[in-house]
Amino acid sequence: MIAVLTASIPAVSLIIVQVIISMKQQRVQDVRFELTIKEIKDDIKRLEAKQDKHNQLIERMTNVERDTEAQWRWIDEFKGKM
């Protein structure tokens, strides 16, 4: 009985140490995961900002093209009157 008890003390100690190490590794992994998620969210925000700038450029170019077309029509009408 004493031999079983003597042998089980180190075994239980090893199990406790392994559980503690496993919990610590899990916490480290969780922190890394959270940092990765944060980086991905930051990247998405930067991409959204770039997309907004691009969309604004497209809208401005559409306005320029429309205005240019109107100006050419006005020039053609003016030439026809002369």
C-alpha positions as CSV (number, residue, x, y, z in Angstrom):
1,M,0.0,0.0,0.0
2,I,2.8,2.4,0.9
3,A,4.6,1.5,-2.4
4,V,1.4,2.4,-4.4
5,L,1.0,5.6,-2.4
6,T,4.7,6.5,-2.9
7,A,4.5,5.8,-6.6
8,S,1.3,7.7,-7.1
9,I,2.6,11.0,-5.5
10,P,5.1,11.7,-8.3
11,A,2.5,10.6,-10.9
12,V,-0.1,13.0,-9.6
13,S,2.5,15.7,-9.4
14,L,3.4,15.2,-13.0
15,I,-0.2,15.2,-14.0
16,I,-0.7,18.5,-12.2
17,V,2.4,20.0,-13.7
18,Q,1.3,18.9,-17.2
19,V,-2.2,20.5,-16.7
20,I,-0.6,23.8,-15.6
21,I,1.7,23.8,-18.6
22,S,-1.1,23.0,-20.9
23,M,-3.2,25.8,-19.5
24,K,-0.4,28.2,-19.9
25,Q,0.2,27.1,-23.5
26,Q,-3.5,27.5,-24.2
27,R,-3.4,31.1,-22.8
28,V,-0.4,31.9,-25.0
29,Q,-2.2,30.5,-28.0
30,D,-5.4,32.5,-27.1
31,V,-3.4,35.7,-27.0
32,R,-1.7,34.9,-30.3
33,F,-5.1,34.2,-31.8
34,E,-6.5,37.5,-30.5
35,L,-3.6,39.4,-31.9
36,T,-4.0,37.7,-35.3
37,I,-7.7,38.6,-35.3
38,K,-6.9,42.2,-34.4
39,E,-4.4,42.4,-37.3
40,I,-6.9,41.0,-39.7
41,K,-9.5,43.5,-38.6
42,D,-7.0,46.4,-39.0
43,D,-6.1,45.1,-42.5
44,I,-9.8,45.0,-43.4
45,K,-10.2,48.6,-42.1
46,R,-7.3,49.7,-44.3
47,L,-8.8,47.9,-47.3
48,E,-12.1,49.6,-46.7
49,A,-10.5,53.0,-46.6
50,K,-8.7,52.3,-49.9
51,Q,-11.9,51.0,-51.4
52,D,-13.7,54.2,-50.3
53,K,-11.0,56.4,-52.0
54,H,-11.2,54.3,-55.1
55,N,-15.0,54.6,-55.2
56,Q,-14.8,58.4,-54.7
57,L,-12.3,58.6,-57.6
58,I,-14.7,56.6,-59.9
59,E,-17.5,59.0,-58.9
60,R,-15.4,62.1,-59.6
61,M,-14.2,60.7,-63.0
62,T,-17.8,59.9,-64.0
63,N,-18.7,63.6,-63.2
64,V,-15.7,64.8,-65.2
65,E,-16.6,62.6,-68.2
66,R,-20.2,63.9,-68.1
67,D,-19.1,67.5,-67.8
68,T,-16.6,67.0,-70.6
69,E,-19.2,65.5,-72.8
70,A,-21.5,68.5,-72.1
71,Q,-18.7,70.9,-72.9
72,W,-18.0,69.2,-76.2
73,R,-21.7,69.4,-77.1
74,W,-21.7,73.1,-76.2
75,I,-18.6,73.7,-78.4
76,D,-20.2,71.8,-81.3
77,E,-23.4,73.9,-80.9
78,F,-21.3,77.1,-80.8
79,K,-19.4,76.1,-84.0
80,G,-22.7,75.4,-85.7
81,K,-23.9,78.9,-84.9
82,M,-20.8,80.5,-86.4
